[in-house]
Amino acid sequence: MIQFNVEKLQILMNEFELKKTDVARRTGYTMSYISMVMQGERDFTDNLQRKLNLMFQELTDVKKFVERNEKAFSKLV
């Protein structure tokens, strides 16, 4: 399990081209809360840590799936 902090969350967001609204939607938190966490005004709660890890796992699985099947997808275009 990844222990998220602001820097790690920012790296994740950059890697998967996510905005704060995307993180909020995927975790069930408000964009305002995610913004406060990223500004150090709120803590990374255990629940937020769990939801960020689930989000990261889902995004990683999708990315790996697309990479493994890139040739098949390119034939569809």
C-alpha positions as CSV (number, residue, x, y, z in Angstrom):
1,M,0.0,0.0,0.0
2,I,1.3,3.4,-0.9
3,Q,1.4,6.0,1.9
4,F,0.3,9.1,0.0
5,N,1.5,12.6,0.6
6,V,1.1,15.7,-1.5
7,E,4.1,14.9,-3.7
8,K,3.1,11.3,-4.4
9,L,-0.5,12.4,-5.2
10,Q,0.8,15.0,-7.6
11,I,3.0,12.5,-9.3
12,L,0.0,10.1,-9.6
13,M,-2.1,13.0,-11.0
14,N,0.5,13.9,-13.5
15,E,1.1,10.3,-14.6
16,F,-2.5,9.7,-15.3
17,E,-3.4,13.3,-16.4
18,L,-5.9,13.7,-13.6
19,K,-7.3,17.0,-12.3
20,K,-8.5,17.5,-8.7
21,T,-12.0,17.0,-10.0
22,D,-11.1,13.6,-11.3
23,V,-9.5,12.6,-7.9
24,A,-12.6,13.9,-6.1
25,R,-15.0,12.0,-8.3
26,R,-13.0,8.8,-8.1
27,T,-12.5,9.0,-4.3
28,G,-15.9,10.3,-3.3
29,Y,-14.5,13.5,-1.7
30,T,-15.3,17.0,-2.8
31,M,-12.9,18.9,-5.0
32,S,-12.6,21.5,-2.2
33,Y,-11.5,18.8,0.3
34,I,-8.9,17.4,-2.2
35,S,-7.6,20.9,-2.7
36,M,-7.3,21.5,1.0
37,V,-5.4,18.2,1.3
38,M,-3.0,19.2,-1.5
39,Q,-2.4,22.5,0.2
40,G,-1.7,20.9,3.5
41,E,-4.8,22.3,5.2
42,R,-6.3,18.8,5.7
43,D,-4.7,15.5,6.5
44,F,-4.6,12.4,4.4
45,T,-7.0,10.3,6.5
46,D,-6.9,6.5,6.6
47,N,-10.1,6.5,4.5
48,L,-8.6,8.9,1.9
49,Q,-5.4,6.8,1.8
50,R,-7.4,3.6,1.1
51,K,-9.5,5.3,-1.6
52,L,-6.4,6.8,-3.3
53,N,-4.8,3.3,-3.3
54,L,-7.9,1.8,-4.9
55,M,-7.9,4.5,-7.5
56,F,-4.2,4.0,-8.2
57,Q,-4.7,0.3,-8.6
58,E,-7.6,0.7,-11.0
59,L,-5.8,3.2,-13.1
60,T,-2.6,1.0,-13.2
61,D,-4.7,-2.0,-14.2
62,V,-6.4,-0.1,-17.0
63,K,-3.0,1.3,-18.3
64,K,-1.4,-2.2,-18.2
65,F,-4.4,-3.7,-20.0
66,V,-4.2,-1.0,-22.8
67,E,-0.5,-1.4,-23.2
68,R,-0.7,-5.2,-23.4
69,N,-3.5,-4.9,-26.0
70,E,-2.3,-1.8,-27.9
71,K,-1.9,-3.7,-31.2
72,A,-5.5,-5.0,-31.0
73,F,-6.8,-1.5,-30.1
74,S,-4.9,0.1,-33.0
75,K,-6.6,-2.2,-35.5
76,L,-10.0,-0.9,-34.3
77,V,-9.1,2.7,-35.2
